């Protein structure tokens, strides 16, 4: 699908459908690209901005997040329900639960809201763990937790209590919510980052010096694939000496043992299937599906800057080229 401008894209948690927002309209498409339904929000209110988007697992509801100039979020049902939700701070992360009954909404100012799909507010809490932005949210597979997966990272129980909270560019989780991997690098100063594995209660399992780019984890949490620097033992103060150090793509055990070094020149791991036997990686000129021996199984040309969404079953990859003209495409994986 190609549009002059796509401002937000989302893949349903189960990978059944895709939401695409831009130029005053949200289209919900099936995985073959057939339009299921649309909401022309530009006709309702010309001030609505599509800063983020989520699609329900049943593909019959969407939640559209505004931006710093439009602090509203809309929950919209294809049968006609339209519910606006105002926040005092800029809305950021949005997600539907796997059963489709709840919506989690986070802001750039430490606010987190849990909302029924009808628009009824269950609770709103403001957290005080210092700097926090709830930039990317999802529900754990069993809908027991809200997972914070960008800027602020960690787990929130469905009653709003904090299990653990940290920070990082991103976070990936095992399906049982017992193992997590967080990647991060500093905004300023020595540009050496890290990749860190955590337990369910936020205790560190291991840490490696790394560029701080995306990593992935298997469904059981027994394998973690991450781009890291070799050697592991230099400090941020030694960065000038090691800044040209090559990056290796390695697969670690939950305990931190190196299981394999994958011979692929990649600085970003986008996803791993449930069995951990393949990887979706970003290389210089493409997005590639590779096995753990580095053999390329599929190659997706990288047309400008693309964002990639992969469902939990690793059945395909949805790519969004964010430079004009905007394009979204679905690629089945092996």
Long-range contacts (C-beta under 8 A, 24 or more apart in sequence): 1-27, 1-29, 1-33, 1-327, 1-328, 1-329, 2-325, 2-326, 2-327, 3-325, 3-326, 3-327, 4-324, 4-325, 4-326, 5-324, 5-326, 6-320, 6-322, 6-326, 6-328, 7-49, 7-50, 7-51, 8-50, 8-51, 8-52, 8-53, 8-64, 8-65, 9-53, 9-307, 9-309, 9-318, 9-320, 9-328, 10-52, 10-53, 10-54, 10-55, 10-62, 10-309, 11-55, 11-309, 11-310, 11-311, 11-318, 12-55, 12-56, 12-57, 12-59, 12-96, 12-311, 13-57, 13-95, 13-96, 13-98, 13-138, 13-139, 13-311, 13-312, 14-57, 14-98, 14-311, 14-312, 15-311, 15-312, 15-313, 15-315, 15-316, 16-57, 16-59, 17-55, 17-59, 18-55, 18-318, 18-328, 18-330, 19-53, 19-54, 19-55, 19-62, 20-53, 20-328, 21-50, 21-53, 21-64, 22-50, 22-326, 24-48, 26-50, 26-53, 26-62, 26-64, 26-76, 28-55, 28-59, 28-62, 28-78, 30-59, 31-316, 31-330, 32-330, 33-330, 36-78, 37-78, 39-76, 39-78, 41-74, 41-76, 44-82, 48-72, 48-74, 51-91, 51-92, 52-91, 52-92, 52-93, 52-94, 53-94, 54-94, 54-95, 54-96, 54-103, 55-96, 56-96, 56-100, 56-117, 57-96, 57-98, 57-99, 57-100, 58-100, 61-96, 61-100, 61-117, 63-94, 63-96, 63-103, 63-105, 64-94, 65-91, 65-92, 65-93, 65-94, 65-105, 66-90, 66-91, 67-91, 68-108, 73-105, 75-103, 75-115, 75-117, 75-118, 75-119, 77-117, 81-118, 81-119, 83-118, 83-119, 85-113, 85-115, 85-119, 85-121, 87-111, 87-113, 92-133, 92-134, 92-135, 92-136, 93-134, 93-135, 93-136, 93-137, 93-148, 93-150, 94-137, 95-137, 95-138, 95-139, 95-146, 96-139, 97-139, 97-143, 98-139, 98-141, 98-142, 98-143, 99-143, 102-139, 102-143, 102-158, 104-137, 104-139, 104-146, 105-137, 106-133, 106-134, 106-135, 106-137, 106-148, 106-152, 107-133, 107-134, 108-133, 108-134, 108-135, 109-133, 110-134, 112-146, 112-156, 112-160, 114-146, 114-158, 114-160, 123-159, 123-160, 125-160, 127-162, 127-165, 129-162, 129-165, 131-167, 132-165, 132-167, 136-170, 140-173, 140-177, 141-175, 141-176, 141-177, 141-312, 142-177, 144-177, 145-177, 147-171, 147-173, 147-177, 149-173, 153-180, 153-182, 154-202, 155-200, 155-202, 163-200, 163-201, 163-202, 164-198, 164-201, 164-202, 165-202, 166-198, 166-202, 168-196, 169-212, 169-213, 169-214, 170-214, 170-215, 172-214, 172-215, 172-216, 172-217, 173-217, 174-217, 174-218, 174-219, 174-220, 174-221, 175-219, 175-220, 175-221, 175-274, 175-312, 176-220, 176-221, 178-221, 179-205, 179-217, 179-221, 179-224, 179-254, 180-217, 181-215, 181-216, 181-217, 181-224, 181-226, 183-210, 183-212, 183-213, 183-214, 183-215, 183-226, 184-212, 185-211, 185-212, 186-236, 189-236, 190-236, 190-237, 190-239, 190-240, 191-239, 191-243, 192-229, 192-234, 192-236, 192-239, 192-242, 192-243, 195-224, 195-226, 195-227, 195-228, 197-224, 197-252, 197-254, 197-256, 205-254, 205-255, 205-256, 206-252, 206-255, 206-256, 208-232, 208-252, 208-256, 209-233, 209-234, 210-247, 211-247, 211-267, 213-267, 213-268, 213-269, 214-268, 214-269, 214-270, 214-282, 215-269, 216-269, 216-270, 216-271, 216-272, 216-279, 216-280, 217-272, 218-272, 218-273, 218-274, 218-275, 218-276, 219-274, 219-275, 219-276, 219-312, 220-274, 220-276, 221-254, 222-253, 222-254, 222-276, 223-251, 223-252, 223-253, 223-254, 223-259, 223-272, 223-276, 224-251, 224-252, 224-253, 224-254, 225-249, 225-250, 225-251, 225-252, 225-262, 225-269, 225-272, 225-276, 225-279, 226-250, 226-252, 226-269, 227-266, 227-267, 227-268, 227-269, 249-279, 249-281, 251-276, 251-292, 260-292, 262-290, 262-292, 262-293, 262-294, 263-293, 263-294, 264-288, 264-290, 264-294, 270-308, 270-310, 270-317, 271-308, 271-310, 271-314, 271-317, 272-314, 273-313, 273-314, 273-333, 274-312, 274-313, 274-314, 278-314, 278-333, 278-334, 280-308, 280-310, 280-314, 280-317, 280-333, 282-308, 287-317, 287-319, 289-317, 289-333, 289-334, 297-334, 298-331, 298-333, 298-334, 300-331, 303-327
